[in-house]
């Protein structure tokens, strides 16, 4: 990565987990254009408060995120923690969700992707909708997350597809374990895990309205969509996280 590209990024560590914040949306798209124009492999992540909390109890996840090239902030809580400890003024516009990934890609070239994960129905629907919404993005291969195939078979499918980008949606930390185990045998230029993103892209799970996203209320919309014990338990984990932000209980360093 050239020096100009790196100078367009702000980098921090939050309790030793590194995160990257592009200084503008244009810098984000330029970064991915740079990835695709080159020949090197880039393993990246999109991190939110839930993933951050996972790193506090799962040493593998912390280690994994310390090895990835870039961890983009996908969660307002992390931006608020940085603002609190560093006196910065990051807003919801500085958040780059993994579900918005295709907006970050250059529109002036064909981009080939491989989708791995989710149900067969949602995987197939996502492939159709992605190409309909982004005509330059070609789903050159796909595999649902329930197929009983060996890693060797899966790697062959991915490499034979000629995909520039591999998106693995097997859930955290299963997807990270799979990526770490197999990345050196994969030809894709960009590889990342993206949890339930295929379900979003298929349309089976709806995104919050723009005004709720802008006002950091997407969590409330998600709760309304899935008012289950599992979802409530996940949201309740964020309460002590928010309390820690208010009390400044994070070590945040600029890199």
C-alpha positions in Angstrom: 0.0 0.0 0.0 1.5 3.4 -1.0 2.0 6.2 1.4 -0.7 8.4 0.0 -3.3 5.6 0.6 -2.1 5.1 4.2 -2.2 8.9 4.9 -5.9 8.9 4.1 -6.6 6.6 7.0 -6.8 7.2 10.7 -5.7 4.3 12.9 -6.3 3.5 16.5 -6.1 0.6 19.0 -9.0 0.0 21.4 -7.7 -2.1 24.3 -5.1 -3.5 21.8 -7.6 -4.2 19.0 -6.5 -2.2 16.0 -9.1 -0.3 14.0 -9.0 1.9 10.8 -11.2 4.8 9.9 -10.9 6.2 6.4 -11.0 10.0 6.4 -13.7 10.2 3.7 -15.9 7.9 1.7 -13.8 8.6 -1.3 -10.7 7.4 0.6 -12.6 4.1 1.3 -13.4 3.5 -2.3 -9.9 4.5 -3.4 -8.5 1.9 -1.0 -10.5 -0.9 -2.6 -9.6 0.2 -6.1 -6.0 0.0 -5.0 -6.6 -3.5 -3.6 -8.1 -4.8 -6.8 -5.5 -3.1 -9.1 -2.7 -4.9 -7.3 -1.7 -8.6 -7.0 -1.3 -8.9 -3.2 -3.8 -10.6 -0.9 -5.6 -8.4 1.7 -7.4 -9.9 4.7 -9.7 -7.4 6.3 -12.5 -7.2 8.9 -15.5 -5.1 9.8 -15.7 -4.8 13.6 -18.5 -3.7 15.9 -19.0 -3.6 19.7 -20.1 -7.3 19.7 -16.9 -8.4 18.0 -14.9 -6.2 20.3 -16.5 -7.8 23.4 -15.7 -11.2 21.9 -12.0 -10.3 21.8 -12.2 -9.8 25.6 -13.1 -13.5 26.2 -11.7 -15.2 23.1 -8.0 -14.8 22.7 -8.1 -16.2 19.2 -10.4 -13.4 18.0 -8.1 -10.7 19.4 -5.1 -12.3 17.9 -6.8 -12.7 14.5 -7.8 -9.0 14.5 -4.3 -8.0 15.4 -3.1 -9.9 12.2 -5.6 -8.5 9.7 -4.5 -5.7 7.5 -7.4 -3.4 8.2 -10.3 -3.6 10.7 -12.9 -1.1 9.6 -15.3 0.3 12.2 -18.8 -1.2 11.8 -20.4 0.0 15.0 -21.1 3.4 16.6 -20.0 2.3 20.0 -16.4 2.0 18.9 -16.5 5.5 17.4 -17.9 6.8 20.7 -15.2 5.1 22.7 -12.5 6.7 20.5 -14.2 10.1 20.7 -14.4 9.8 24.5 -10.7 8.9 25.0 -9.1 10.8 22.1 -11.3 13.9 21.9 -12.1 13.2 18.3 -15.4 14.0 16.6 -16.2 10.9 14.6 -19.9 10.6 13.6 -22.1 7.8 12.2 -20.8 8.8 8.7 -17.4 7.5 9.7 -18.8 4.0 10.2 -18.3 1.6 7.4 -20.7 -1.4 7.8 -19.8 -4.7 6.1 -23.4 -4.9 4.8 -22.6 -1.8 2.7 -19.5 -3.4 1.2 -20.5 -3.1 -2.5 -20.8 0.7 -2.2 -17.0 0.8 -1.5 -16.0 -1.0 -4.8 -14.9 0.9 -7.9 -17.8 1.2 -10.4 -15.6 1.4 -13.5 -14.4 -2.2 -13.6 -15.8 -5.7 -13.3 -15.4 -7.1 -9.8 -15.8 -10.9 -9.4 -16.9 -12.1 -6.0 -17.5 -15.5 -4.3 -20.2 -15.8 -1.6 -19.6 -18.6 1.0 -22.2 -19.0 3.7 -25.9 -18.7 4.7 -28.7 -21.0 3.5 -28.9 -22.0 -0.1 -32.0 -19.9 -0.6 -30.6 -16.8 0.8 -27.2 -17.3 -0.9 -28.9 -17.6 -4.3 -31.2 -14.6 -3.7 -28.2 -12.5 -2.5 -26.3 -13.4 -5.7 -29.2 -12.2 -7.9 -29.8 -9.0 -5.9 -26.2 -8.0 -5.7 -25.7 -8.2 -9.5 -29.1 -6.4 -10.1 -28.1 -3.6 -7.8 -24.4 -3.4 -8.8 -24.1 -4.5 -12.5 -20.3 -4.4 -12.4 -20.2 -7.0 -9.6 -20.3 -10.5 -10.9 -21.0 -13.4 -8.5 -18.5 -15.8 -10.2 -19.1 -18.5 -7.6 -21.1 -19.3 -4.5 -21.5 -22.0 -1.9 -24.0 -22.1 1.0 -22.8 -22.6 4.5 -24.4 -26.1 5.0 -22.6 -28.0 2.2 -20.6 -31.0 3.4 -17.5 -30.3 1.4 -13.8 -30.6 2.4 -11.7 -27.5 2.6 -9.8 -28.7 -0.5 -13.1 -28.9 -2.5 -14.2 -25.5 -1.3 -10.8 -23.9 -2.1 -10.9 -25.4 -5.6 -14.4 -23.9 -6.2 -13.2 -20.5 -5.0 -10.0 -20.4 -7.0 -11.6 -21.9 -10.2 -14.2 -19.1 -10.0 -11.5 -16.5 -10.6 -13.0 -14.4 -7.8 -11.3 -11.1 -6.9 -13.1 -11.0 -3.5 -14.1 -13.8 -1.1 -16.8 -13.1 1.4 -17.1 -15.8 4.1 -20.4 -15.6 6.1 -20.2 -18.5 8.6 -20.6 -16.6 11.8 -17.9 -15.4 14.3 -15.5 -17.0 15.1 -16.1 -19.9 12.7 -15.5 -17.8 9.6 -12.3 -16.3 11.0 -11.0 -19.8 11.8 -11.7 -20.9 8.3 -10.1 -17.9 6.7 -6.9 -18.2 8.8 -6.6 -21.9 8.1 -7.0 -21.5 4.3 -6.0 -18.0 3.2 -2.6 -19.0 2.0 -4.1 -21.4 -0.5 -6.7 -18.9 -1.9 -6.1 -16.6 -4.9 -8.7 -13.9 -4.0 -7.2 -10.4 -3.6 -9.6 -9.5 -0.7 -10.9 -11.9 1.9 -13.1 -11.1 4.9 -15.8 -12.6 7.1 -19.1 -10.8 7.2 -21.4 -12.7 9.6 -25.1 -12.4 8.5 -24.5 -10.1 5.6 -25.7 -12.6 3.0 -29.1 -12.6 4.8 -29.2 -8.8 4.4 -28.2 -8.9 0.8 -30.9 -11.6 0.0 -33.6 -9.3 1.4 -34.7 -11.8 4.1 -33.4 -9.4 6.8 -34.2 -5.7 6.3 -31.8 -2.7 7.0 -33.0 0.0 9.2 -34.3 3.2 7.6 -31.6 5.8 6.8 -32.8 8.2 9.6 -32.4 5.5 12.2 -28.9 4.6 10.9 -27.9 8.3 11.0 -29.1 8.7 14.6 -27.4 5.5 15.8 -30.7 3.7 16.3 -30.2 0.7 14.0 -29.9 -1.6 17.1 -33.5 -0.7 18.0 -34.8 -1.5 14.5 -33.0 -4.9 14.6 -34.5 -5.6 18.0 -38.0 -4.8 16.7 -37.5 -7.2 13.7 -36.2 -10.0 15.9 -37.7 -9.6 19.4 -36.3 -12.9 20.6 -34.5 -14.0 23.8 -31.3 -14.5 21.8 -31.5 -11.0 20.3 -32.4 -9.4 23.6 -29.4 -11.2 25.3 -27.1 -9.9 22.5 -28.4 -6.3 23.0 -28.1 -6.5 26.8 -24.4 -7.2 26.4 -24.0 -3.7 25.0 -25.3 -2.0 28.1 -22.1 -2.5 30.2 -20.2 -1.5 27.0 -22.0 1.8 26.9 -21.4 2.3 30.6 -17.7 1.8 30.1 -17.7 4.4 27.4 -19.3 7.0 29.7 -16.8 6.2 32.4 -13.8 6.3 30.0 -12.8 2.7 30.7 -11.0 2.1 27.5 -7.3 2.4 26.5 -7.4 4.1 23.1 -4.2 4.9 21.3 -3.6 6.6 18.0 -1.3 4.7 15.7 
